[in-house]
Amino acid sequence: MKFREYLTEGNSSARLDHKIQDLKSRVFIDSYLKDSEKNWLDGDREIKAVSTTIDLNTKTKEIYLNRMDAHRTGKGYGREALEFILKYTKSKGYKSAKGYTEFGAIDSQNMLTKLGFKPGTDQDSGKYFIRKL
């Protein structure tokens, strides 16, 4: 499989630049700190704040938030990255989003709820959250 990689002005948000790797049914988005968000310890390095994997269902036009890893926490970067992802996938014609969190992941559940996700069905170890785009 061949990655298409691009980073353009259209793929940035207030504090993050987003690098998108599109495999058609799976998309990887790495969100990096803009220079204005770096501290003196970061220097000139590229600092990854959030990594996200999304699965795309082209038939139902639904995205599934497969995985989201915050490398810098407590500053709202995860929320900003997720807002970008929802906007990006909506612009590609997707209609709804689904995410899954474990029952103990209260911060993740709160973030999804604040972004308009509604609690869905419970599973053995967690809960689905659903939102229209």
Buried (B, 14 or more C-beta within 10 A) or exposed (E): EEEEEEEEEEBBBEBBBBBBBBEEEBBBBBBBBBEEBBEEEEEEEEBBBBBBBBBBEEEEBBBBBBEBEBBBEEEBBBBBBBBBBBEBBBEEEBEBBBBBBEEEBEEBBEBBEEBEBEEBEEEEEBBBBBBEB
